[in-house]
Structures are given as structure tokens and as C-alpha cells.
Amino acid sequence: MGLHCSPTCEVVFENSPGILIGDEGKGLVKYSMAMMNQARLNIAAQAMGIGTAAYFEAKKYASERIQFGKPIEQIPAVKKMLDRMEREVAGMRCILYEASRAVDLYRWKEERGKMNGISEKDIRKDESFKKWEKLAGLFTPLSKYYITELANTVAYDAVQIHGGAGYTEDYDVARIFRDVRITNIYEGTTQLQTVACIGGIVSGMSESGIFRAYLNEEMNQFTVSSELKDLFSKFETVVKEFTEIDTSGLRDELAFEVVESAARFHVSLLLERSIGRSKVERREHRKNLTNNYILDSSAIIESNLTKIRGKKKTLVHA
């Protein structure tokens, strides 16, 4: 359907001899999963690039397309879409960089230890290594799910802003719209990323959990707004309500709501942290962008909390 720049086909091997590569017993957990996690981060980066391109194509078209005597970017309904696309792209970039940072920190520790002759067993005992390895294991599927889903949404809106022209092959958004669709499918669908995330979020948000410790540590580095504190409280409530469910089927059904809430809070935190690191001339714009993102996230997390409580109530009545 898309990615026409890459010739893709199915390859079938019949009665072919197999040759062992690497150490026996490490194929799935050690090699395949490591490759998969690396690929997921790559796909997240790919999707972010496509989403960014979609935003800039939409912004360019909206500044040039004149309707009712003015560019359509000045029409409130269109401007609202462009503003949302901008903050979603900014959020995608934040969570990708943070996931990459987590991978870098534990991989650097591992490689530096090997260079110094430290055994792999001793490296894995290091508290810093264990911390960032666990966080990388959570942030990789979380960023892959979040970025690819939002890139699809941004591309969808880009076509919409182009109107009928966006449905033709005359503009790049048609290709962008086709190409982005694979990103939340290959190297593990969004549904599989949810499965990969949920355990790390629930256990990580326990009183001594690694995710909670990370969030608290990050929030202690700058002056946190009351809106972000309120959002954190809502996210905590989502996790608490979810952990009280003792039916595995219902937990599986509602796992996405928890993962989405975690992603929205995490990105909100990263965006607010980035305000002080922005250039002075862009700081006010970054602050407004972040405030609106937190407002969107608050509504989404409230909605997820309503769904979880509603499903729990339905289960009790049943």
C-alpha cells in the first residue's frame, strides 16, 4: 500500500539447511528481542519523521491556500488543527529522545564495562545499569506505540487540511498518508506494544517502583506546575483503579487506557521540563504549547478513568 521506495516481498525457505549463529539458547530472549527493541526505536523515529513532514506540508499549504480573502491558516477551525499537530509533533520528539537516552545510558554502561574487562554478570549487578535497562524496556514500546499512533493522526489531519487536493497524487501528503500507516503495524502492532508496556507501568508505579522513582526524580529537577501535579494525581488514580481489577479478561481489555494515560503524562512531563531548556525567544510559545498539551492530556486521562470505573461497575452488577 505504501513505502513504494522499498521493494517488499515474501521469502519462503523449504528444506533449507539451518546454520547456528551465536550461542545456543540465546536466540529468542537475547538476540531476537534485542533486535526487536532496536527496530522498534527505529520505527518510532521513522514515524516521527513522517509525522513532522505531514505537519510542515499542512502548515505550508494552509499558509498559501487563500479562501474568503485570507490564508486558511487564519480560519479558527484550521488553526486549531495546526496547533494540535504542532504540539503532538513536539511531544513525539520528546518521548523519542527520552527513550533513546535510556537506551544509551544502559548500553554505554554495558559497553564501557566490557571494555574494562568487567564480566557481564557484574555489569548487570550495577544499580545504574539495572535502572536504565528497565526504563529502556518500558520506554521503547511506549514510544513506539505513542509516536506511530500520533503520526497517523497528524498525517490524517494533514490530508484534511489539504481538502480535495490532499486526496490526489499532486501533493506529498497522499504519499505520507500511505507510508505512515505501516508504522503502527510492523515490528509489533500497537496492541503488542500495549502488552509489552502494561506490566512495567503497573509494577513501575508501585510505591518502590522504578517508573515512579524516575518520574519523581525528573519532577524534582524543576518547578512543576499545579496542572502537571494534578495530571500526575489523575494518572496515579488510573493505575490504582486498574490494579484493583481481579478479572484477567477485563484487565486485558482496559490495558490500553492505562498505557495511553502513562504516555500522555510522561510526554506532559517531558514537555514541561523542556520549557526551561528552550531558547529565550521561544520560551513563551513553548509554555503555551505545553499548557495546551497538558489540557488535552487531562481530558484523555479523565476519559480513560471514566471507562475503567464504568467497566468495573458493569462487572460488579453482572
N, C-alpha and C positions, 0 to 999 in steps of 0.2 A: 504493500500500500504506500509506503514511504521509503525514505533512505535509498532512493534510486541511484545515488552515487556509489552504493556498495552492492556488488553482485552477491546475492544470497541464495543458497540452495540447500537442500537436504543431502547429507552424505551418509551412505549406508555401507557398513562393512559386514561381509558374510564370509564365514570360515577363514577369517584372517588371524594370523598368529599374534599373540599378545606378548609384549616385552615389558618387564617390570622396570619402572622408572622411579627412583627414590627408594625409600625404605618401606618394607612390607608392613602393613598395618597402619600407615600414616596417610593413606590415600584420601579418605573422606574427611576426617576431622582436621588433620594437619595441613594437607595440601589443597584439597578442593575447597574447603571452607575459607582458607586464607585467600585463595584466588578469587572466590566469590565476593568476599568482603571488599577486596581491592576493586573488583569490577563494579560493585555497587556504588562505591565512591566515585568512580569514573563516570558512571551513568548519571549520577546526581549532578556532576559538573557539566556533563553534556546537556542535560535538561535545563540547567541554569543558563547556559549559553543560548539555547534555543528560546527560552522564555524572555531573556534580555533582548534578543533580536526582535521578538514579537512586539515587545513594548516599544522599542525605538521605531519600528516600522509603523506602528499605530500612531505614535506621537508625531512622526514626520507627516503622515498622511493627514492627520487631524489639523496640523498647522497650515497645510496647503489647500485643503478642500474647503471651498467657500460655499456657504449656504445662508440664505437670508441676510446677505451682505456682510458676513463675518466668517472667520475660520470656525469649523465645527468644534475645535478645542475650547472655544468660548461658550459653547452651549452647555449648561449645567449638567445635563444627563451624561454627556460625553466626557466632560471634565471629571466627573465623579468616577467614571470607569478608568480614566488615565491615572488619576491619583491612586486608586486602589492597586492598579497594575504596578505603579512605581514602588509603593511600599511593600508589595509582595515580592518583587524582584530584590529589593534591599534585604528583606527577611531571608530569602533563599540564599543570598550571598553570605549572610551572617552565619547561618547554620552549617553551610558547606565549609566555611573557613574553620569553624569550631570543631567539626568532625575531623577535618584534616589535621588540625592542631593536636587533637587527642591521639590520632594515629601516629603522627610524627614523634610525639613525646615518648610513647612506649616503644616504638620501633627504634628510635635513637638510643634509648636505654639498652635495648637488646643488642643492637649492632655494636655500640661502644663497649659493652661488656664482653662480647665475643672477641673484639679486637684486643682487649686487655687480658684475654685468657681466662675469663670467668666462665664457669660452666653454666649451661642453660638452666640447670636446677637452681643454682644460686641466684641467677638473674631473676628468676620467677619468684623468689622469696622477697625481693626488694619491694617495699611498700609503695613507692612511687610508680614502679613498673606495674604492679597489680592494679593500682588506682586507674591509670590511664588506659591499661588494656581493657578493663571493664567498661570504662566510659566510651572507648572507641567501639567496643562491641555493641553498645547501645546507640551511640550517635550515628554510626554508619547506616543501619537500616532506617533509623528515624529520619535522617537527612534524605535518604534515597526515596522513601515514601513521600515526604513532605514536598521536596523540590519537584519531583516528577509530576505529582498531582497538581501543584500550583502552576507549573509551567504549562500544563494542558489548559488550565483555566485562563491563564494570561493569553495563550495563543487563540483560544476561543473568543475572548474579548477583542483581540486584535482584528480577527476576521469581521466581527460585528461592527467595529468602528469603521472599517473599510466599506461596509454596506455591500451592495451588489457587486462592486468591484472586487471585493475580497473573495468572492466565490468563483472568480475567473482565474485563469493562469497568468494574467497580466501583472499581478503583484506577487511579491515574495511570500506574503502571508499564506497563500494557498499551499506552498511547499512546506512552510514552517508548521502549519496546522497538521499536515500529513506526517511529517517527520517526528514531531514531538509525541505522537500517540504511542509509539513503541516504548518510550522511556519508562512508563509505569507498568510495563509488562515484562520486558526481558531483564535477565539477571535477578529474577524474583519479583513477582507481581506485588502490588500494594498490599494485597491480602496476606502474602507471605511475610512481608516486612512487618505487618502488624503482629503476626505470630512471633517474629524474631524480637520485637520490641517489648511486648507486654510484660514478660517476666522481669526484665531488667528495670522497667518502670515501677512495677508493684513492689518488688523486693528493694529496689533502689530508693523508694520513698518511705521505707520503714524508718524508725527512729534512728537507727545506726546505719542506714542505707547509704551507698556510695553516691547515688544521684542527689539525694537530699543534702549530703555533705558538700557536694560540688556546687549546688545551687546556692546554699548559704554562704559558701566561701566567695563565690562570684558577687553576690549581693552585698557582701561586706566591703567590697572594693570601691564602692561609690555611693553617693546619696540616692537611695531608692525612692521613687515617687510613691505617694499613697495609692495611686492607681495600680502600680505594679504589685504592691503589697496585697492589695485587695484581690488581684488576679491570682496571686500565689495561694491565698486562702481558698479561693474557689477551686483551684486545681487540686489542692490537698483534699478538699471535700469530695471531689470526683473520685480520687483514688480510694478514699475511706469508704464511700458508698459502694464502690466496686468490690473491694476486698470483703465486704460483708455478705456478698452473694455466695451461697454454698452450692449452687447448681452449676455444674461444669458447662452445660449447654448454654445457659444464659450468660455465663462469663465469656464464653467464646463469641457469643452474639454481640456483646457490648464492649469487647476489647478495643475495637476501633475508636469508640468515643473517648476512651482513656488515652490512647496513643495520640489522637488528634489534640486532645487537651494538653498533653505533655509537650507536643511540638509547638503549639500556639504560645504556651507560657515560656518555653525555652527561647523561642525567637523573640518574644517581647523583651525578655531579659537581655538578650544579646544586642537588640536594637537600642535599648535604653543605655546599656553600657557604652555603646558606640558614640553616643552624643558628645561626651567629653573628649573623644578622640577625633572628632570631625574638625575640619578646617573652620576657623572662627567665622568666616563669611557664610558658611553653610550650616552652622550650628543650629540656628533658629529653625531653618527648614527641616533639618534632621529631627529636631524636637517635635515639631508639628506632625511630621510623618510618623514618628514613634507613638505619639499620643493617639493618633487615629488607628494605628495598628493595634494598640492595646484595647481600644474601644471595640474594634472588630472581634478581637480575641475574647473579650469579656462576654460578648453576646454569644459566641460559638460555645464557650465553656459552659455558660448558663444553659444553653440549649442541650448540651450533652448531659449535664447534671439532671435536667428535667427528664430526658429519655431514660437514664439509668433508674431514677426514682420511680418513674412511671412503669417501667418493666418489672421492677421489684414488687410494686404494689399489685400489678396484674398477676404475678406469680403467687403472691400470698392469697389473693381472692380465689385463684384457681384451686 
